[in-house]
Amino acid sequence: MKNQLRTVLVFTKLNTRRFFRDRLAQFFAVLFPLIFLFVFGSLSNSGSVSFKVALLNESSTAFSKKFVKELDSSKTFKVDTSITTLSAAKDNLSKSQIDGIIVLPRNFGAIKTGQMYPSGQAKILYTQSSSGTGQTLVSVLQGTFKEINARFVTQQPPFSVAGQPVNEKSLTSFDYTFSGLLGFSIIGLGIFGPVNVFPELKKQGILRRLHTTPLRVWQYFLATMFSQAATGIISIAIQFALAISVFHLKVDGNYIEIILFTILSIFMILGLGLAIGGWAKNERQAAPLSNIVVFPMLFLSGTFFPRFDMPHWLQGITTYLPLTPVIDGLRQLTTEGKHLWQIGPQLGLIAIWFVIIYAIAFRVFKWE
């Protein structure tokens, strides 16, 4: 038994060294996920809402001029000062170059007879195809006028609304995105690694020569699992470091539990790569089959967007995909602060898939 384990250790070292010598493998295992991290992290952290508008001031009152200056300095409204006519504004609106047109009529900001304060009604023009954006723009501008109205009319309204948070913390969009990106890294390590390596080893006759040695399939699988786990931990550790330092990810979970769950997830997903790469005779067979397996999970397991945005019937189906419990478990451990014993459903699904996948992998694996 010691000799068998020693063989596993030797092949683990060989596979790990092969990874550090292969720049292409390093790119797809480490740098490629980081590119997605920066792209989706930047999108998730651009949380401020802004509208690009054309502002046409037809009024000459002092209040309208002051209002235009306040709107120009607002972070919510980005005024395109190059648009000075209604026809030019409508042309830009039809091309979706602006979100709407704000028109201040001639009497905007004038003090009517019997009043002590200025008044007026601004118009917002938007297209029918962007009615949602237009209605949001109307709502936001109404909120702006509400603050201005409070300066002139101090009467307390009879009805009001007060907001109160119901929980101490909630997940941000980046929390969901980050756990999905970790799943993307794991599926890349587990599937594309063996799928790219095994057909090449068969082509060079390396696996055929290994088959003539006392090496067994389970030893080769175990060595591959250990080497891929080591590679995966390095890749994911770098992602955590950048997510925390650059995008201010707050990790509420236990790092040891996150590492253990990550290793288990890599082992399970790796079985898919071992099955596909071990069965395929060449790259022409491996590439399309791996894409058939990978792409549905990438789009349906919550990798790039939350599963709660899907229809309920689709959520029920995608719950049982191999990658779904990986992403859900990582999110709960990392950002929700749960422990391993609190994510039993995810661990149970991973265990079931582990048995199914490796039963298939051992059955279809071919040395040549």
N, C-alpha and C positions, 0 to 999 in steps of 0.2 A: 504493500500500500504506500509506503514511503517513496519507493521508486516511481510509482505512478503520479504521486503528488509533485515529486521533483520534476518530472517531465512537464507537468502543467506549468510549474513555475518557470522552467526554461523557455517554453513557448510564449508565456506571458511576457517575459523580458524581450524576446525576439519581436513579437507583435508591437510592443510599445516602442522599441527602437525603430522599427519600420515606420511608425507614425511620425516620429521626430525627424526622420530623414526625408519624408515625403512632404514637400511644400504644398502640393495641391491638397493633400489630406488636411494639413494644418489650416489652410485657407477655409475649406468648407466646414471644418469642425470648430474653429475658433473665430476667424475674421468674418466669415459670412453671417453667422448669427449676430455679431456685433453691428454689422451694417443695418440689419433689421431693427436692432435695439435702438440705434440712434434715430432711424427714420420714424418708427412708431412712437418712440419716446418723445420726440420733438412734436409730433402731431398731438399726442395725448396731453402734453404740458402747455400747448397753446390754448389755454382755457378761456382767455378773454374774448368776448363776442364783440365784433365790430361790424359796421355797415359802411360801405362806400357809397356816398350819395352825391348828387348835384344839388347845390343850394342856390335858388334864384330869389333874390331879395328885391321885390317891387316896391317896398315901402321905404320912405325916407325919414321915418321917425327915429328919435334917439334910442328908443327901446329896441327897435329892430336891429339897429347897428350894434348895440351891445349884445343882443342875442346871437348875432352872427359870429362875433368874436368868441363868445362862450362855446358855441358849437364847433368852431375851428379848433379850439384847444381841448375838446372832449376826446377821450380815448375810445368812446363807443362809436362816434361818427367820424368817418374819414371823408372830409369834404374835398371833392375834386374842383379846385379853384380854376382850372382851365376851361370849365364849361360855364358859359355866360348867357346862353340863349336856350329857350325852351325847345327849339327844334334840335339843337345839338344834344341837349339832355335826353330827349326821346330817342335819338339815334343811338346814343351810348346805352340807353336802357334796353332797346331792342336787341342789342348785341351782347347783353348781359355783362357789360363792362362796369356797370354800377348797379346797386341794389334798389335804388329808388330816387325819386326827385322830390325835394322839399321846396314848396313854393310859399313865400311870405307875401300875401296880397298888399295892395296899396294902403289899406287902413290898418294893417297889422301894427300893434303897439300904440295906436292913437288913443287918447283919453276922450271918451264920449261925454256928452253933456250930462251932468248930474253924477258922474263917477269921479272917484278920487285916485284911480289907478288905471294904467293902460290895459287894453284887452285886444283880442283878435283871434283868428282861427287860421292855423297853418294847414296847407294841403299837402298830402303825400300822394304821389303818383307812382304806380307800379303796374307791371303787366299781369295778365290773367294767369300766365304760366308760372309766375312767382308770387302767387297770392299769399302763400304761407310766409314767405320772407316779408312781404308788404305788410301783412297784419302784425307780424312781430315788430316791424319798424314803427307802426302806428302805436303799438303798446309801449314801446320803449320811449318814444317821443312824448306820449301822454305822461309817463312817469317823470320825464324832465320838466314838463309844464307843471306838474303837481308840486314840485319843489319850488318853482318860480311863483306859483299861485299862493303858496304858504307865506311868502314875503309880504303880500299885499292884503290877503284875507286871513285873519287869525282865528276865525270862528271854528270851533271844534265840530267836526262832522258827527252826525248821530250814530253812524255805524262805522266800524273799523275792523281790521284784520291784524292779528298778532301771530307771528310764527314762533314755534318752539321745537327744538330738536328732540327726537324721540330716542336716539341712541348716542352714545358718547363718541363713536367713530364710525365711519363708513368707508367703503372702498372707492377709490378714484378709478377713472378709466385706465390709468397707467397700471394700477394693480392687476386688473384683468389682462391687460396687454402683456405685462411682464411674465405672468405665469404661462400665457400662451406661447411667448417667445422661448421660454425654457422648454416647453413641449416640442417646439420646432427644432431646437438644438438636439433634444433626445432622439427624435425620430430621424434626424439627419445622421447622427452617430450610429444609431441602431440598425438602420436599413441601408442607407447609401454607402456606408463603410464596407460591409461585407459584400454588397451587390457589386461594388466597383472592384473589390480585391479578388474575390473568389474566382470569377470567370478568367481573370488574368493569370491567376495561379494555375488554373486548369490548362490554360493555353500554353503556358511555359512548362507544363508537366511536373510542377513542384508538388501538387497534391498527390499525383500518381506515385511519386517517389516516397512521399510520406506514408502512403498506404502500405508500402512494402516493409515499413518499420513496425515495431510493436505499438505504435501510437494508435489509440482508440478514438472514435468519434467524440465520445463524451469528454475526453481529455482536451481535444482540440477546441471543442465548444467552450469548455470551462476557461481555457487559456484566453480565448477571444473575449469572453465575457469580462474577465479581470482587466485585460488591457483596455477594452473600450470603456469600462467603468473609470479607470484612472484618467483616460483622456477626457471623458465627460465631466468629471469633477473639476479638472483644470479649466475647461471651457466655461462651465457654469459659474465657477468661482470668479472668473474674470467678469462675467456678465453681472453678477451681484455687486462686485466692487464698483463697476461703472454706473450701474443703476442707482446705487446709494450715493455715490459722490457727485454724479452729474445730474440725475433726475430726482434725487432726494427720496428714493424709495425707503419706506419705513418698514423694517422687518420686525414683526412682532413674535415670530416663532422661534423655536430652538434650532440652532444651526446643525447640531448633531442629528436631530430627527430629520431635518431637511436633506442632509447628506445621505442618510440611510434610505429615505424614500426615493431619492434621486437614483441611487445605485440599483435599487429594486426595479425602478421604472426602466432604467437602461437595460438591465438583464432581460426584462419582459419584451420590450420593443426589439431588442437585438435578435430575439428568436425569429422575428419576421424576416430580418435581413439574412440570418443563417439559412432559413428555409428557402428563400428566393435565390440567394447566391449559391447555396449548395445544390439546388435542383438545376439551375440554368447551366447550359453547356457553354454559352458565350454571352457577350454583351447584348447581342440582338434579342436574346430571350429574356435577359435579366432586366434591361431598361424598361420596356413597356409594362412588364408585370409589376415592377416596383412602383411605377407611376400609378398604375391602377389601384394599388394598395395605399399609397401615400396620400394622393391628392384628395380623396374623399375625407380622410381624417383631418387633413390640414384645414379644410373648409367647413367641416361639420363638427369638429371636436372643440371649438372655441379657441383655436390657435390665434387668429387675427381679429376676431370680434366676439363679444360675449354670446353664449348660447341662449340667454334669456331673450334675445332679440328675435329668435327663431319662432315659428309657429309651435304651439304646444305639442302637436302630434309629432313634429320633427324632433323636438327636444327629447321626447320619450324614446325615439329610435336611436338618436345619437348618444344617449347615455351609455349604451352598451358597446360603443366602439372602443378599441384598445387604448387609444390616446386620450379619451375623455376622462377616465379616472386619474390619469397621470396629471393632466392640467388642473382638474378640480382639486386633487390632493395637494399639489404644489401651491395653489392659491390659498387653500385653507391653512396649510402649515406656515406659509411665508407671511401673508398679509393679514390673515384673520386670527393668527396666534393659537391655532388649535394644536393638539398633540396627536401622536400616531394612533392612540387608542380611541380618539374621537372621530377618526375618518375610516371607520370599519367598512362602510359600503365601497369606498374606493379601493381599499386593500383587498377586499373580497373579490372585486372584479378583476383586479390585477392578478390575483392568485389563480383565478379560473382561466384567464387568458394565458397565463404562464404555462399551465398544464397543457392546454389545447395547442398552443403555438409550438412548444418544444416536442410534443408528440408528433406533430406534422414535420417539424424540422429534422428529427432523427430518422423519420421514415423516408423522406425524399432526398436526403443528402447523398451526393455522389462525389467520389474522389476524382472522377475524370469525366 
